[in-house]
């Protein structure tokens, strides 16, 4: 029983060592050229920014570097249980190249990535390779002890570590050294792989200041969401009190009057019945509008694409809708996106002077996914995100879900409003 337990434990440790060595070797093999290429292209692209070429190339290069860094974050979590925080500032996907370049170069995470690439191609490469060295280097020592030293002795001997192998005795010494290194591999190899990822975390992980800033932004967006929800509840209460509730009270009074007039003045009672019926129709219409303003039934039943199509049909301007969604987002995301589109369309109708609107909805399969919505009109342009504007409200609504809003609206038009919300589709 004890022998079986020991054999099982030894087998488990051997698998752990082999796994750490294999992962470290693959990591060292891939990370060195990746880090060198990423760092070189980044420096070259940033250096070309003043002459304009870098404005186009830098966003692509830095996006690749971020993808490489995110891949390392995933490996750190899966292979060593090391969580490395990411704090990239959100950037609208449809922003102009110079805007993306400026935003990325202002992001502290960009320069942290570049520092990490330098560490990854030096100390990071060595720490990734060490688990494989501890496992595979002893094999060479055993081969030397088994007789490989003989053909090598023709060249004046062979150095294995600090052992100069010239005869069978020194070859056995190399074998002993190989056994000692292999013994060290069992406790050290998995730990060295963890050391590699801890080194990665020390350089690549977001600083406390950045995480605090991230928490501050999230706190503000959540507070805006709570304020918006409270204002929405007050609006619903006001609409019910001043609209449907008032009509229902009036209908109750009319019905009481009708009861008294049925015998005395049937004609008048019939007239009041007609008015009461119309009041009930009006009250029902107001309740439907109120419900539609809270959560449109078509959104719950058919999803965001059909809800936006229905919204476009009610627009006074010709509106084209293109939807490419392979599934449905979570209900809160769909609701936020729907009302954001509704607000942008309302702004376009009121202020743009456009005679046509285009809406595009699609899902970008990047990382966990991104819902991207673009609303374009051929109006006079000049739209800005400012305090008190409808677009500022849209930005706050999207911020609740870590979404971003970008507006391109030069004088003379056209105006393009891009909204992005991180989400996965079911």
Secondary structure, DSSP 8 states (H G I E B T S, - for coil): -HHHHHHHHHHHHHHHHHHHHHHHHHHHHHHHHHHHHHHHHHHHHHHTGGGTHHHHHHHHHHHHHHHHHHHHHHHHHHHH------------TTS-HHHHHHHHHH-HHHHHHHHHHHHHTTHHHHHHHHHHHHHHHHHHHHHIIIIIHHHHHTTT-EEETTEEE-SHHHHHHHHHHHHHHHHHHHHHHHHHHHHHHHHHHHHHS--HHHHHHHHHHHHHHHHHHHHHHHHHHHHHHHHIIIIIHHHHHHHHHHHHHHHHHHHH-HHHHHHHHHHHHHHHHHHHHHHHHHHHHHH-HHHHHH-HHHHHHHHHHT-SSEEEEEEE-SS---HHHHHHHHHHHHHHHHHIIIII--SEEEEEEEEE-STT-EEEEEEEE-S-------TTSHHHHHHHHHHTTT-EEEEEE-TT--EEEEEEEE----
